[in-house]
Amino acid sequence: MNTAQIETLCCDLGPNAAEDVVCRAMEELAQRLCIIQRQASAGPQEDMHKGLKALAAIADQIGLCTLSRVAHDVMTCIEYGDRVAEAATLARLTRTGERSLTELWDISAFSL
């Protein structure tokens, strides 16, 4: 996690607006992670790729660099058509997403 990104948001927007941005981003990330899981089992790969791209952009916005990188890794697996690697990387995305959201929740509860 890049806490400097959250500090930048606080400086640019003020603490209240930064907290609002982070909270909305956390909610959006949680929803997108659920949608991506559903799309992995039932939806078209193109839709999942778009969702991953959006997830990566939101993660970058609030300093969740590892989550963004793993989302890009899943996109690469989709692009190469490697379903086994996609499944493994998608599992890593889920673990990373849960861990990132928990860490961000802990930080935002005390420092924003």
RASUL-V715343 format. One record per backbone hydrogen bond with DSSP energy under -0.5 kcal/mol. CO is the residue of the C=O (numbers start at 1). NH is the residue of the N-H. E is the energy in kcal/mol with one decimal. If there is no record, write none. Layout:
co=CO nh=NH e=E
co=CO nh=NH e=E
//
This chain:
co=1 nh=3 e=-1.0
co=2 nh=5 e=-1.2
co=2 nh=6 e=-0.7
co=3 nh=7 e=-2.3
co=4 nh=8 e=-2.3
co=5 nh=9 e=-2.1
co=6 nh=10 e=-2.4
co=7 nh=11 e=-2.4
co=8 nh=12 e=-2.9
co=9 nh=13 e=-3.0
co=9 nh=14 e=-0.5
co=10 nh=14 e=-1.8
co=14 nh=18 e=-2.5
co=15 nh=19 e=-2.2
co=16 nh=20 e=-1.9
co=17 nh=21 e=-2.4
co=18 nh=22 e=-2.7
co=19 nh=23 e=-2.6
co=20 nh=24 e=-2.5
co=21 nh=25 e=-2.4
co=22 nh=26 e=-2.6
co=23 nh=27 e=-2.2
co=24 nh=28 e=-2.5
co=25 nh=29 e=-2.8
co=26 nh=30 e=-2.4
co=27 nh=31 e=-2.3
co=28 nh=32 e=-2.7
co=29 nh=33 e=-2.6
co=30 nh=34 e=-1.7
co=31 nh=35 e=-2.4
co=32 nh=36 e=-2.9
co=33 nh=37 e=-1.8
co=34 nh=38 e=-2.0
co=35 nh=39 e=-2.7
co=36 nh=40 e=-2.0
co=37 nh=41 e=-0.9
co=38 nh=41 e=-0.6
co=38 nh=42 e=-1.7
co=38 nh=43 e=-0.6
co=39 nh=43 e=-0.7
co=44 nh=48 e=-1.7
co=45 nh=49 e=-2.6
co=46 nh=50 e=-2.1
co=47 nh=51 e=-2.3
co=48 nh=52 e=-2.5
co=49 nh=53 e=-2.1
co=50 nh=54 e=-2.2
co=51 nh=55 e=-2.5
co=52 nh=56 e=-2.6
co=53 nh=57 e=-1.9
co=54 nh=58 e=-2.3
co=55 nh=59 e=-2.6
co=56 nh=60 e=-2.4
co=57 nh=61 e=-1.8
co=58 nh=62 e=-1.3
co=59 nh=64 e=-3.1
co=60 nh=63 e=-1.2
co=63 nh=2 e=-3.5
co=63 nh=65 e=-1.4
co=64 nh=68 e=-2.0
co=65 nh=69 e=-2.5
co=66 nh=70 e=-2.5
co=67 nh=71 e=-2.1
co=68 nh=72 e=-2.0
co=69 nh=73 e=-2.0
co=70 nh=74 e=-2.2
co=71 nh=75 e=-2.1
co=72 nh=76 e=-2.2
co=73 nh=77 e=-2.0
co=74 nh=78 e=-2.2
co=75 nh=79 e=-2.6
co=76 nh=80 e=-2.2
co=77 nh=81 e=-0.9
co=77 nh=82 e=-1.9
co=78 nh=81 e=-0.7
co=81 nh=83 e=-1.2
co=82 nh=86 e=-2.3
co=83 nh=87 e=-2.2
co=84 nh=88 e=-2.1
co=85 nh=89 e=-2.8
co=86 nh=90 e=-2.6
co=87 nh=91 e=-1.8
co=88 nh=92 e=-1.8
co=89 nh=93 e=-2.3
co=90 nh=94 e=-2.1
co=91 nh=95 e=-2.2
co=92 nh=96 e=-2.9
co=93 nh=97 e=-2.9
co=94 nh=98 e=-2.4
co=95 nh=99 e=-2.4
co=96 nh=100 e=-2.8
co=97 nh=101 e=-2.5
co=98 nh=102 e=-2.1
co=99 nh=103 e=-2.5
co=100 nh=104 e=-2.8
co=101 nh=105 e=-2.4
co=102 nh=106 e=-2.2
co=103 nh=107 e=-2.2
co=104 nh=108 e=-3.1
co=105 nh=109 e=-1.9
co=106 nh=110 e=-0.7
co=107 nh=110 e=-1.0
co=107 nh=111 e=-2.6
co=108 nh=112 e=-0.8
//
